[in-house]
Amino acid sequence: MDVFLVESLAKEDGPSSVPLTHVPMWIQLRNIPFYLLTKKLAFDLGECIGSTLMVDNNARGSISDKFVRTRVKLPLYRALRLELLLVDEITGEEVVVQIRYERLPNFCLFCGFIGHMEARCDVPMTDQKIMYNLKLRVLPVHFEFPPHLVLARCNGPGLAPKVCCPAMASTDPSQPGRKARCPRKWCC
């Protein structure tokens, strides 16, 4: 499946002047302890991946496999993220949050970029190893999905986990020479 992007044009703009650098996509954030499942956390984790557009009001899945959904503007100039790291301030434990992408278009298993597959990857042949897998792609969630839990807005004062996203290796094309980083001050 390939991605199909549509952007609106101003009257004076030509089609070639509109950059197609982001794709809106639902992501699933998995392996979060149930007592941390909040809209605020889902929003903040979405910001570490791209620009959060909306948060699904429900957590989905069985009690042992809950996940939250966030719609983000996913940047195409960065490799897909496999996971994020949370620090649970209650227990002090680090929690690895797995990321899954709904309706993920074709992507390269070597470099993790959307838009090409392994046969057209620019990674030198000597460095080509499979770093990603097709488990990142999941089916979209529908309202008929098994039981869900309504998310709280937040955990209350002092109970929010810290989100740790390492600095991005790729650069942001809108700001040449600057590394792309998560906008949250406590995140990167």
DRENKESE-655643 format. One line per field, with one value per atom (N, C-alpha, C): residue number from 1; residue in one letter; chain; atom name; x negated, y, z negated. Coordinates in pm, 1 decimal, decimal comma. Layout:
BEGIN
num	(NUM|...)
residuo	(a|...)
cadena	(A|...)
atomo	(CA|...)
x	(X|...)
y	(Y|...)
z	(Z|...)
***
This chain:
BEGIN
num	(1|1|1|2|2|2|3|3|3|4|4|4|5|5|5|6|6|6|7|7|7|8|8|8|9|9|9|10|10|10|11|11|11|12|12|12|13|13|13|14|14|14|15|15|15|16|16|16|17|17|17|18|18|18|19|19|19|20|20|20|21|21|21|22|22|22|23|23|23|24|24|24|25|25|25|26|26|26|27|27|27|28|28|28|29|29|29|30|30|30|31|31|31|32|32|32|33|33|33|34|34|34|35|35|35|36|36|36|37|37|37|38|38|38|39|39|39|40|40|40|41|41|41|42|42|42|43|43|43|44|44|44|45|45|45|46|46|46|47|47|47|48|48|48|49|49|49|50|50|50|51|51|51|52|52|52|53|53|53|54|54|54|55|55|55|56|56|56|57|57|57|58|58|58|59|59|59|60|60|60|61|61|61|62|62|62|63|63|63|64|64|64|65|65|65|66|66|66|67|67|67|68|68|68|69|69|69|70|70|70|71|71|71|72|72|72|73|73|73|74|74|74|75|75|75|76|76|76|77|77|77|78|78|78|79|79|79|80|80|80|81|81|81|82|82|82|83|83|83|84|84|84|85|85|85|86|86|86|87|87|87|88|88|88|89|89|89|90|90|90|91|91|91|92|92|92|93|93|93|94|94|94|95|95|95|96|96|96|97|97|97|98|98|98|99|99|99|100|100|100|101|101|101|102|102|102|103|103|103|104|104|104|105|105|105|106|106|106|107|107|107|108|108|108|109|109|109|110|110|110|111|111|111|112|112|112|113|113|113|114|114|114|115|115|115|116|116|116|117|117|117|118|118|118|119|119|119|120|120|120|121|121|121|122|122|122|123|123|123|124|124|124|125|125|125|126|126|126|127|127|127|128|128|128|129|129|129|130|130|130|131|131|131|132|132|132|133|133|133|134|134|134|135|135|135|136|136|136|137|137|137|138|138|138|139|139|139|140|140|140|141|141|141|142|142|142|143|143|143|144|144|144|145|145|145|146|146|146|147|147|147|148|148|148|149|149|149|150|150|150|151|151|151|152|152|152|153|153|153|154|154|154|155|155|155|156|156|156|157|157|157|158|158|158|159|159|159|160|160|160|161|161|161|162|162|162|163|163|163|164|164|164|165|165|165|166|166|166|167|167|167|168|168|168|169|169|169|170|170|170|171|171|171|172|172|172|173|173|173|174|174|174|175|175|175|176|176|176|177|177|177|178|178|178|179|179|179|180|180|180|181|181|181|182|182|182|183|183|183|184|184|184|185|185|185|186|186|186|187|187|187|188|188|188)
residuo	(m|m|m|d|d|d|v|v|v|f|f|f|l|l|l|v|v|v|e|e|e|s|s|s|l|l|l|a|a|a|k|k|k|e|e|e|d|d|d|g|g|g|p|p|p|s|s|s|s|s|s|v|v|v|p|p|p|l|l|l|t|t|t|h|h|h|v|v|v|p|p|p|m|m|m|w|w|w|i|i|i|q|q|q|l|l|l|r|r|r|n|n|n|i|i|i|p|p|p|f|f|f|y|y|y|l|l|l|l|l|l|t|t|t|k|k|k|k|k|k|l|l|l|a|a|a|f|f|f|d|d|d|l|l|l|g|g|g|e|e|e|c|c|c|i|i|i|g|g|g|s|s|s|t|t|t|l|l|l|m|m|m|v|v|v|d|d|d|n|n|n|n|n|n|a|a|a|r|r|r|g|g|g|s|s|s|i|i|i|s|s|s|d|d|d|k|k|k|f|f|f|v|v|v|r|r|r|t|t|t|r|r|r|v|v|v|k|k|k|l|l|l|p|p|p|l|l|l|y|y|y|r|r|r|a|a|a|l|l|l|r|r|r|l|l|l|e|e|e|l|l|l|l|l|l|l|l|l|v|v|v|d|d|d|e|e|e|i|i|i|t|t|t|g|g|g|e|e|e|e|e|e|v|v|v|v|v|v|v|v|v|q|q|q|i|i|i|r|r|r|y|y|y|e|e|e|r|r|r|l|l|l|p|p|p|n|n|n|f|f|f|c|c|c|l|l|l|f|f|f|c|c|c|g|g|g|f|f|f|i|i|i|g|g|g|h|h|h|m|m|m|e|e|e|a|a|a|r|r|r|c|c|c|d|d|d|v|v|v|p|p|p|m|m|m|t|t|t|d|d|d|q|q|q|k|k|k|i|i|i|m|m|m|y|y|y|n|n|n|l|l|l|k|k|k|l|l|l|r|r|r|v|v|v|l|l|l|p|p|p|v|v|v|h|h|h|f|f|f|e|e|e|f|f|f|p|p|p|p|p|p|h|h|h|l|l|l|v|v|v|l|l|l|a|a|a|r|r|r|c|c|c|n|n|n|g|g|g|p|p|p|g|g|g|l|l|l|a|a|a|p|p|p|k|k|k|v|v|v|c|c|c|c|c|c|p|p|p|a|a|a|m|m|m|a|a|a|s|s|s|t|t|t|d|d|d|p|p|p|s|s|s|q|q|q|p|p|p|g|g|g|r|r|r|k|k|k|a|a|a|r|r|r|c|c|c|p|p|p|r|r|r|k|k|k|w|w|w|c|c|c|c|c|c)
cadena	(A|A|A|A|A|A|A|A|A|A|A|A|A|A|A|A|A|A|A|A|A|A|A|A|A|A|A|A|A|A|A|A|A|A|A|A|A|A|A|A|A|A|A|A|A|A|A|A|A|A|A|A|A|A|A|A|A|A|A|A|A|A|A|A|A|A|A|A|A|A|A|A|A|A|A|A|A|A|A|A|A|A|A|A|A|A|A|A|A|A|A|A|A|A|A|A|A|A|A|A|A|A|A|A|A|A|A|A|A|A|A|A|A|A|A|A|A|A|A|A|A|A|A|A|A|A|A|A|A|A|A|A|A|A|A|A|A|A|A|A|A|A|A|A|A|A|A|A|A|A|A|A|A|A|A|A|A|A|A|A|A|A|A|A|A|A|A|A|A|A|A|A|A|A|A|A|A|A|A|A|A|A|A|A|A|A|A|A|A|A|A|A|A|A|A|A|A|A|A|A|A|A|A|A|A|A|A|A|A|A|A|A|A|A|A|A|A|A|A|A|A|A|A|A|A|A|A|A|A|A|A|A|A|A|A|A|A|A|A|A|A|A|A|A|A|A|A|A|A|A|A|A|A|A|A|A|A|A|A|A|A|A|A|A|A|A|A|A|A|A|A|A|A|A|A|A|A|A|A|A|A|A|A|A|A|A|A|A|A|A|A|A|A|A|A|A|A|A|A|A|A|A|A|A|A|A|A|A|A|A|A|A|A|A|A|A|A|A|A|A|A|A|A|A|A|A|A|A|A|A|A|A|A|A|A|A|A|A|A|A|A|A|A|A|A|A|A|A|A|A|A|A|A|A|A|A|A|A|A|A|A|A|A|A|A|A|A|A|A|A|A|A|A|A|A|A|A|A|A|A|A|A|A|A|A|A|A|A|A|A|A|A|A|A|A|A|A|A|A|A|A|A|A|A|A|A|A|A|A|A|A|A|A|A|A|A|A|A|A|A|A|A|A|A|A|A|A|A|A|A|A|A|A|A|A|A|A|A|A|A|A|A|A|A|A|A|A|A|A|A|A|A|A|A|A|A|A|A|A|A|A|A|A|A|A|A|A|A|A|A|A|A|A|A|A|A|A|A|A|A|A|A|A|A|A|A|A|A|A|A|A|A|A|A|A|A|A|A|A|A|A|A|A|A|A|A|A|A|A|A|A|A|A|A|A|A|A|A|A|A|A|A|A|A|A|A|A|A|A|A|A|A|A|A|A|A|A|A|A|A|A|A|A|A|A|A|A|A|A|A|A|A|A|A|A|A|A|A|A|A|A|A|A|A)
atomo	(N|CA|C|N|CA|C|N|CA|C|N|CA|C|N|CA|C|N|CA|C|N|CA|C|N|CA|C|N|CA|C|N|CA|C|N|CA|C|N|CA|C|N|CA|C|N|CA|C|N|CA|C|N|CA|C|N|CA|C|N|CA|C|N|CA|C|N|CA|C|N|CA|C|N|CA|C|N|CA|C|N|CA|C|N|CA|C|N|CA|C|N|CA|C|N|CA|C|N|CA|C|N|CA|C|N|CA|C|N|CA|C|N|CA|C|N|CA|C|N|CA|C|N|CA|C|N|CA|C|N|CA|C|N|CA|C|N|CA|C|N|CA|C|N|CA|C|N|CA|C|N|CA|C|N|CA|C|N|CA|C|N|CA|C|N|CA|C|N|CA|C|N|CA|C|N|CA|C|N|CA|C|N|CA|C|N|CA|C|N|CA|C|N|CA|C|N|CA|C|N|CA|C|N|CA|C|N|CA|C|N|CA|C|N|CA|C|N|CA|C|N|CA|C|N|CA|C|N|CA|C|N|CA|C|N|CA|C|N|CA|C|N|CA|C|N|CA|C|N|CA|C|N|CA|C|N|CA|C|N|CA|C|N|CA|C|N|CA|C|N|CA|C|N|CA|C|N|CA|C|N|CA|C|N|CA|C|N|CA|C|N|CA|C|N|CA|C|N|CA|C|N|CA|C|N|CA|C|N|CA|C|N|CA|C|N|CA|C|N|CA|C|N|CA|C|N|CA|C|N|CA|C|N|CA|C|N|CA|C|N|CA|C|N|CA|C|N|CA|C|N|CA|C|N|CA|C|N|CA|C|N|CA|C|N|CA|C|N|CA|C|N|CA|C|N|CA|C|N|CA|C|N|CA|C|N|CA|C|N|CA|C|N|CA|C|N|CA|C|N|CA|C|N|CA|C|N|CA|C|N|CA|C|N|CA|C|N|CA|C|N|CA|C|N|CA|C|N|CA|C|N|CA|C|N|CA|C|N|CA|C|N|CA|C|N|CA|C|N|CA|C|N|CA|C|N|CA|C|N|CA|C|N|CA|C|N|CA|C|N|CA|C|N|CA|C|N|CA|C|N|CA|C|N|CA|C|N|CA|C|N|CA|C|N|CA|C|N|CA|C|N|CA|C|N|CA|C|N|CA|C|N|CA|C|N|CA|C|N|CA|C|N|CA|C|N|CA|C|N|CA|C|N|CA|C|N|CA|C|N|CA|C|N|CA|C|N|CA|C|N|CA|C|N|CA|C|N|CA|C|N|CA|C|N|CA|C|N|CA|C|N|CA|C|N|CA|C|N|CA|C|N|CA|C|N|CA|C|N|CA|C|N|CA|C|N|CA|C|N|CA|C|N|CA|C|N|CA|C|N|CA|C|N|CA|C|N|CA|C|N|CA|C|N|CA|C|N|CA|C|N|CA|C|N|CA|C|N|CA|C|N|CA|C|N|CA|C|N|CA|C|N|CA|C|N|CA|C)
x	(-83,8|0,0|-89,4|-61,3|-134,9|-53,6|-122,5|-55,7|-8,3|106,8|163,1|185,3|110,0|117,4|192,4|273,2|347,6|327,8|291,9|277,3|356,5|414,2|488,0|390,2|428,7|345,8|411,5|329,5|377,9|388,1|466,0|489,0|359,2|263,2|138,2|32,1|54,5|-43,9|-31,2|-146,1|-148,4|-165,5|-129,9|-141,6|-282,7|-383,6|-521,2|-569,4|-496,5|-539,7|-490,1|-403,5|-349,1|-432,5|-499,5|-579,6|-489,9|-516,1|-444,6|-541,0|-545,5|-645,0|-585,6|-452,5|-388,1|-268,7|-236,5|-118,0|-39,7|91,1|169,3|193,0|174,9|186,5|224,4|308,2|338,0|225,1|177,3|76,9|135,6|88,3|127,5|7,0|26,5|-79,4|-48,5|-138,3|-112,9|-210,5|-172,0|-252,6|-263,8|-165,7|-163,7|-88,8|-144,9|-71,1|68,0|169,3|307,6|331,6|258,5|281,6|220,9|144,6|88,4|164,5|263,5|336,7|423,6|374,7|450,4|443,9|534,3|532,6|406,4|365,8|246,5|122,8|107,3|-7,3|-2,4|115,3|129,0|93,3|137,0|104,5|-46,5|-108,9|-252,4|-335,9|-296,1|-368,4|-353,4|-234,2|-213,6|-305,5|-328,1|-418,0|-562,2|-600,2|-736,0|-753,1|-642,2|-647,8|-624,6|-538,4|-504,8|-428,1|-330,3|-245,9|-110,2|-67,6|57,7|176,5|264,7|386,8|505,6|516,8|625,1|590,4|660,3|642,7|776,5|774,2|894,7|931,6|1058,4|1104,0|1104,0|1078,4|1086,6|954,3|926,9|817,9|881,0|810,4|866,2|790,0|850,8|785,5|826,1|773,3|802,4|726,3|760,3|698,3|546,6|497,3|353,2|283,2|359,8|299,0|366,8|382,8|445,8|353,4|414,6|337,3|422,0|354,3|422,9|389,2|480,1|462,1|449,8|357,1|335,5|318,5|381,7|363,9|256,2|152,2|39,9|12,2|-51,4|-108,4|-249,3|-266,2|-392,6|-489,5|-608,0|-704,0|-764,4|-766,5|-821,1|-973,0|-1032,1|-1177,2|-1250,2|-1177,4|-1236,9|-1199,7|-1285,0|-1254,5|-1142,8|-1068,5|-962,2|-1021,4|-949,6|-991,9|-937,7|-1017,9|-976,5|-916,9|-972,5|-930,8|-968,9|-908,5|-940,5|-967,7|-1039,3|-1073,7|-1002,2|-932,4|-866,7|-937,4|-939,8|-986,1|-865,9|-821,9|-708,4|-755,6|-704,2|-750,1|-699,2|-599,0|-547,8|-641,8|-676,7|-761,8|-908,6|-937,0|-1074,5|-1122,4|-1034,4|-1072,0|-1065,3|-1150,1|-1142,5|-1045,2|-959,2|-859,3|-884,1|-898,0|-916,5|-778,5|-739,5|-610,1|-630,4|-561,9|-571,3|-478,3|-523,5|-444,0|-401,3|-274,2|-219,7|-145,2|-152,3|-95,0|22,1|137,6|254,4|245,0|274,3|270,1|135,0|30,5|-104,7|-132,9|-170,2|-201,4|-335,1|-377,4|-504,5|-618,3|-707,1|-823,4|-940,0|-1059,2|-1181,4|-1215,0|-1241,6|-1277,8|-1423,3|-1503,4|-1642,2|-1653,2|-1593,3|-1610,4|-1487,1|-1369,7|-1249,9|-1179,9|-1216,5|-1152,0|-1033,8|-927,9|-811,0|-844,3|-797,7|-813,9|-896,5|-971,7|-1044,6|-1055,2|-1093,2|-1112,4|-1259,1|-1293,6|-1434,1|-1508,3|-1444,5|-1511,6|-1560,8|-1500,3|-1538,0|-1601,8|-1649,5|-1707,0|-1847,5|-1879,9|-2011,2|-2117,2|-2079,3|-2176,7|-2273,9|-2406,2|-2503,7|-2481,9|-2507,1|-2483,6|-2552,7|-2670,6|-2744,5|-2676,9|-2596,3|-2529,3|-2383,1|-2334,7|-2192,9|-2162,3|-2085,5|-2033,5|-1888,7|-1809,6|-1669,2|-1660,5|-1622,4|-1611,4|-1465,0|-1374,5|-1231,6|-1158,6|-1032,4|-954,9|-811,0|-738,4|-602,1|-503,9|-547,8|-460,5|-428,3|-502,1|-470,4|-335,6|-295,2|-169,6|-58,4|45,5|159,4|288,4|390,8|521,4|581,8|659,6|723,5|826,3|847,2|943,0|1079,2|1179,9|1316,9|1392,2|1506,1|1581,9|1631,5|1631,6|1674,7|1563,3|1445,4|1330,7|1368,1|1305,8|1339,1|1339,2|1382,1|1406,0|1299,9|1345,2|1254,3|1278,9|1187,3|1188,3|1179,2|1262,3|1257,7|1137,5|1058,3|936,2|964,4|889,3|894,3|815,2|842,4|766,5|620,6|597,2|459,9|463,0|345,3|334,0|343,9|342,2|340,5|200,9|185,9|54,8|-49,2|-166,4|-278,6|-274,3|-173,4|-163,9|-190,0|-228,9|-252,8|-389,6|-398,1|-528,0|-609,8|-738,4|-825,6|-842,8|-834,2|-853,0|-993,5|-1066,3|-1204,0|-1214,3|-1234,4|-1258,2|-1397,3|-1483,9|-1618,1|-1613,2|-1716,3|-1722,3|-1717,8|-1647,0|-1631,0|-1761,3|-1796,8|-1920,8|-1904,8|-1784,4|-1764,6|-1734,6|-1745,9|-1722,3|-1586,0|-1536,2|-1406,7|-1427,6|-1364,6|-1388,4|-1338,8|-1247,6|-1198,7|-1299,5|-1396,7|-1499,9|-1634,9|-1695,8|-1820,9|-1929,0|-1997,5|-2107,1|-2065,7|-1935,4|-1886,5|-1834,7|-1869,2|-1817,2|-1670,3|-1592,5|-1451,3|-1441,9|-1369,4|-1357,3|-1212,0|-1181,1|-1047,1|-1027,6|-910,8|-888,6|-872,4|-857,8|-839,3|-972,0|-978,1|-1104,6|-1161,0|-1075,0|-1121,9|-1142,2|-1120,1|-1123,4|-1260,9|-1325,5|-1455,4|-1557,3)
y	(-116,2|0,0|124,0|217,7|342,8|453,0|556,2|669,4|766,7|828,7|927,0|1054,5|1159,9|1283,7|1390,5|1467,2|1577,8|1699,9|1811,9|1938,4|2044,5|2137,5|2245,8|2350,7|2415,5|2518,9|2654,8|2755,4|2892,8|2932,5|3036,9|3078,3|3103,6|3167,1|3205,4|3095,7|2985,3|2877,3|2779,7|2730,3|2623,7|2490,4|2380,7|2248,7|2216,0|2260,8|2227,8|2307,6|2411,3|2493,4|2439,7|2338,6|2283,8|2162,5|2171,2|2056,2|1945,6|1825,2|1708,2|1635,8|1682,4|1632,2|1552,9|1550,9|1481,4|1401,2|1295,1|1215,2|1195,4|1225,9|1201,2|1051,3|1003,0|859,4|831,9|729,8|682,7|591,5|613,4|524,9|462,1|344,4|276,5|272,0|313,0|312,9|200,0|100,9|-22,6|-41,1|-125,0|-162,7|-50,5|37,2|141,6|85,0|96,7|48,3|112,8|34,7|82,3|207,0|223,7|340,7|468,6|457,7|575,5|613,2|534,8|559,7|684,8|797,4|922,1|988,7|1082,4|1158,5|1243,1|1301,3|1385,9|1305,7|1186,9|1103,4|1065,8|1027,5|992,8|1112,6|1231,4|1353,1|1376,4|1369,1|1394,3|1291,5|1166,2|1063,4|1088,0|1130,1|1165,5|1277,8|1374,9|1487,1|1441,8|1331,9|1279,2|1208,4|1172,8|1101,2|1196,3|1291,4|1389,1|1501,5|1552,4|1657,7|1595,5|1599,4|1535,3|1611,3|1540,4|1599,2|1573,6|1451,5|1416,7|1288,7|1269,9|1150,3|1078,4|948,4|867,4|867,6|883,5|891,9|759,3|650,8|519,2|444,9|364,4|267,7|140,2|64,7|-55,1|-179,3|-294,3|-422,6|-483,1|-602,0|-670,9|-602,8|-633,2|-567,8|-585,5|-697,5|-720,5|-663,4|-614,4|-562,5|-432,5|-338,4|-210,8|-126,4|-46,4|50,9|174,1|285,5|410,0|447,9|523,1|566,0|717,2|762,9|904,8|926,5|1031,2|1065,7|1173,7|1146,1|1238,9|1273,8|1388,7|1421,9|1365,6|1253,3|1179,9|1240,9|1284,7|1342,2|1234,4|1261,5|1165,7|1176,2|1277,9|1297,4|1231,5|1155,7|1080,0|933,6|848,2|705,0|680,0|573,2|535,1|506,6|542,2|511,5|373,4|293,1|160,3|164,3|251,4|256,7|390,8|418,4|535,4|486,7|565,7|528,4|620,7|563,6|636,9|605,7|701,5|674,5|693,7|586,3|588,8|650,4|771,4|840,6|776,7|692,3|625,3|511,7|426,5|310,8|335,1|438,4|465,7|376,4|291,3|198,0|264,3|216,9|258,9|167,1|225,6|150,0|173,1|66,0|76,0|69,8|178,2|186,9|148,1|44,3|1,8|87,8|119,7|200,0|111,3|117,4|47,9|150,8|134,9|231,4|168,2|235,6|186,3|231,3|137,7|164,6|222,1|166,5|210,0|176,6|276,7|247,5|174,2|148,7|79,7|156,2|80,8|140,6|43,2|95,7|16,8|-54,3|-182,7|-260,0|-236,2|-173,4|-141,7|-9,4|97,9|231,6|284,4|225,2|267,3|388,8|429,8|545,7|502,0|581,6|559,2|611,6|542,2|593,0|504,3|413,6|317,5|187,1|83,7|-46,2|-84,9|-203,4|-243,6|-237,9|-273,0|-277,4|-139,2|-32,4|103,7|182,8|115,3|182,6|233,4|351,4|412,6|365,6|283,4|230,8|141,8|163,1|80,7|-68,8|-148,8|-294,1|-356,8|-308,7|-367,0|-338,5|-231,8|-193,1|-236,1|-301,4|-336,4|-454,3|-425,6|-528,5|-491,6|-591,0|-565,2|-513,6|-386,1|-321,0|-303,7|-318,2|-298,3|-424,7|-438,9|-553,0|-510,2|-598,3|-567,0|-565,5|-601,3|-594,3|-450,1|-354,0|-213,1|-176,3|-249,2|-222,4|-302,8|-234,3|-302,2|-258,1|-340,1|-306,7|-190,5|-106,9|4,1|-47,2|29,3|-4,7|50,9|-28,6|15,8|15,9|78,4|88,9|-45,9|-147,4|-280,1|-353,5|-292,1|-356,9|-400,9|-507,3|-557,6|-447,7|-481,6|-385,1|-276,4|-158,0|-45,7|26,1|113,5|187,9|334,7|419,6|563,4|621,3|703,1|759,6|881,0|893,8|1014,0|1124,0|1248,7|1359,6|1355,5|1336,6|1325,4|1248,0|1219,5|1140,4|1223,5|1354,9|1440,8|1493,0|1588,4|1651,6|1552,3|1558,8|1476,4|1331,8|1288,9|1147,8|1124,7|1226,7|1210,7|1147,6|1050,9|991,8|1086,5|1069,7|1147,1|1068,4|1137,7|1074,2|1106,0|1005,4|1025,4|988,2|1084,7|1051,6|1100,6|1011,4|1053,6|1151,9|1236,1|1333,8|1262,6|1323,5|1264,4|1279,9|1178,3|1180,6|1257,3|1256,7|1323,5|1470,4|1548,4|1691,4|1728,0|1839,4|1891,7|1974,7|1939,9|2012,7|2156,6|2188,8|2325,9|2417,1|2358,5|2436,0|2369,6|2398,6|2332,1|2345,4|2237,2|2234,3|2211,4|2214,9|2192,1|2052,5|1990,5|1856,1|1864,6|1769,1|1762,1|1705,6|1773,6|1731,0|1739,4|1666,8|1671,6|1807,3|1869,9|2003,4|2005,9|1894,2|1891,9|1916,6|2012,5|2046,3|1931,5|1845,9|1736,1|1609,1|1617,7|1499,6|1475,3|1576,3|1560,0|1654,1)
z	(0,0|0,0|0,0|89,2|95,8|30,9|-11,2|-74,4|33,6|10,0|101,1|20,8|52,0|-24,6|53,2|-17,8|42,3|-46,3|14,3|-57,4|17,0|-55,8|10,0|61,2|169,7|231,6|214,7|188,3|192,3|339,3|366,6|505,0|581,0|513,6|580,6|581,5|512,4|505,2|621,4|664,7|763,8|693,1|757,4|692,7|645,8|717,6|678,8|558,6|519,0|405,5|271,5|273,6|149,2|108,2|-8,3|-52,5|-108,5|-68,1|-121,5|-215,1|-339,0|-434,1|-549,5|-561,0|-672,6|-622,3|-694,4|-663,8|-794,3|-793,8|-915,2|-931,9|-1054,3|-1077,4|-1222,6|-1242,8|-1377,6|-1422,1|-1543,7|-1602,2|-1728,2|-1759,8|-1882,6|-1975,2|-2098,9|-2199,7|-2296,4|-2300,2|-2375,0|-2490,4|-2584,2|-2702,2|-2804,8|-2810,8|-2912,7|-3033,4|-3153,6|-3271,1|-3277,8|-3314,3|-3307,6|-3392,0|-3501,9|-3587,1|-3528,6|-3419,4|-3352,8|-3225,8|-3187,5|-3062,9|-3075,5|-3022,9|-3024,0|-2887,8|-2863,8|-2738,9|-2730,1|-2842,0|-2841,6|-2802,2|-2858,8|-2823,6|-2676,4|-2626,4|-2485,1|-2397,0|-2436,1|-2360,4|-2360,7|-2478,5|-2490,3|-2413,6|-2418,0|-2342,1|-2192,3|-2149,5|-2009,0|-1965,4|-2053,1|-2022,0|-2003,5|-2066,8|-2050,1|-1916,4|-1853,3|-1725,6|-1608,6|-1628,6|-1525,4|-1591,0|-1521,5|-1575,4|-1607,0|-1733,0|-1772,5|-1716,3|-1647,4|-1593,0|-1684,4|-1737,7|-1829,6|-1904,0|-2014,5|-2096,3|-2102,5|-2082,4|-2097,6|-2246,1|-2275,3|-2414,3|-2488,3|-2420,7|-2482,3|-2474,0|-2575,5|-2567,4|-2515,4|-2435,1|-2371,7|-2414,3|-2388,3|-2413,0|-2545,4|-2570,7|-2696,2|-2809,6|-2930,8|-3045,9|-3047,3|-2996,2|-2996,6|-2873,1|-2776,3|-2653,9|-2611,3|-2703,5|-2672,5|-2585,6|-2498,9|-2422,7|-2399,0|-2377,1|-2344,4|-2201,3|-2140,7|-2001,6|-1997,3|-1913,5|-1892,0|-1742,3|-1690,1|-1548,8|-1542,7|-1465,2|-1454,2|-1308,6|-1288,6|-1158,3|-1161,0|-1097,1|-1099,6|-998,5|-1041,3|-946,7|-856,9|-727,9|-631,0|-618,8|-678,5|-671,0|-787,3|-871,0|-981,0|-969,4|-1018,8|-1022,0|-1122,3|-1102,2|-1195,1|-1332,6|-1434,6|-1570,8|-1606,9|-1672,1|-1716,2|-1856,5|-1940,2|-2079,3|-2140,9|-2255,8|-2336,8|-2478,4|-2554,2|-2689,8|-2787,8|-2885,7|-2994,2|-3123,9|-3213,3|-3348,3|-3439,0|-3501,5|-3592,9|-3723,6|-3755,1|-3875,3|-4004,0|-3995,4|-4114,9|-4155,2|-4058,6|-4088,2|-4055,9|-3975,1|-3934,0|-3821,6|-3770,5|-3664,1|-3526,8|-3437,3|-3297,5|-3225,7|-3144,4|-3070,1|-2921,5|-2846,5|-2702,0|-2637,3|-2571,7|-2504,5|-2358,7|-2314,7|-2175,0|-2089,1|-1969,5|-1876,8|-1760,6|-1727,0|-1610,6|-1526,9|-1396,1|-1302,4|-1228,2|-1230,9|-1158,8|-1013,0|-923,0|-778,3|-734,3|-787,6|-752,3|-606,1|-525,9|-385,4|-373,3|-250,5|-226,9|-293,5|-357,3|-420,8|-409,7|-427,4|-412,1|-543,0|-536,1|-654,1|-696,4|-607,7|-642,0|-716,2|-660,7|-718,4|-790,5|-769,6|-839,9|-782,2|-661,4|-599,8|-514,3|-519,4|-434,2|-295,5|-191,8|-55,2|35,2|-19,8|63,2|-15,0|57,9|-6,0|8,3|-37,8|-47,8|85,6|195,7|326,0|370,0|316,6|356,3|242,4|141,0|25,1|56,1|3,4|25,1|-75,0|-170,5|-266,1|-188,5|-206,3|-133,8|-158,5|-57,9|-64,7|-186,1|-220,2|-332,2|-466,7|-474,3|-598,6|-604,2|-500,7|-496,0|-588,1|-693,3|-783,1|-810,6|-834,2|-864,2|-1008,0|-1021,4|-1151,4|-1193,3|-1098,4|-1121,9|-1078,8|-1121,5|-1074,2|-1047,8|-984,2|-942,9|-1059,4|-1179,5|-1296,1|-1335,0|-1279,0|-1303,3|-1242,1|-1139,7|-1069,3|-1135,8|-1181,6|-1243,8|-1175,9|-1191,4|-1136,2|-1213,8|-1146,8|-1217,0|-1316,9|-1421,4|-1525,1|-1485,9|-1504,2|-1478,4|-1610,1|-1612,0|-1735,4|-1785,4|-1700,2|-1743,8|-1815,2|-1826,8|-1888,9|-2030,1|-2081,5|-2215,1|-2322,1|-2441,1|-2548,0|-2557,2|-2596,2|-2610,1|-2742,1|-2774,6|-2898,9|-2862,7|-2920,6|-2893,1|-2966,3|-2894,6|-2951,0|-3038,5|-3146,0|-3229,1|-3160,1|-3195,6|-3135,0|-3178,3|-3308,0|-3358,2|-3489,5|-3542,4|-3664,8|-3791,0|-3780,0|-3897,0|-3920,2|-4010,8|-4031,2|-4081,8|-4021,3|-4064,2|-4021,0|-3947,3|-3909,6|-3761,8|-3689,3|-3546,3|-3523,0|-3432,0|-3400,0|-3313,8|-3315,6|-3227,4|-3098,6|-2986,7|-2857,1|-2810,5|-2772,1|-2727,0|-2580,6|-2495,0|-2355,9|-2321,1|-2275,1|-2238,4|-2122,2|-2112,8|-2004,5|-1869,6|-1777,6|-1644,7|-1566,2|-1491,8|-1414,6|-1284,3|-1227,9|-1100,0|-1122,4|-1017,1|-1028,3|-973,7|-1020,0|-979,0|-852,6|-738,2|-614,5|-619,5|-710,2|-717,7|-786,7|-857,6|-924,5|-896,5|-779,6|-741,1|-848,3|-871,4|-966,2|-1110,1|-1140,5|-1276,3|-1292,8|-1403,0|-1429,2|-1466,4|-1418,7|-1455,3|-1595,4|-1682,5|-1821,5|-1864,9|-1964,1|-2021,0|-2088,4|-2073,8|-2130,2|-2281,8|-2346,8|-2491,5|-2561,1|-2652,5|-2717,8|-2801,6|-2857,4|-2939,3|-2859,2|-2729,6|-2646,2|-2587,4|-2540,3|-2472,4|-2530,6)
***
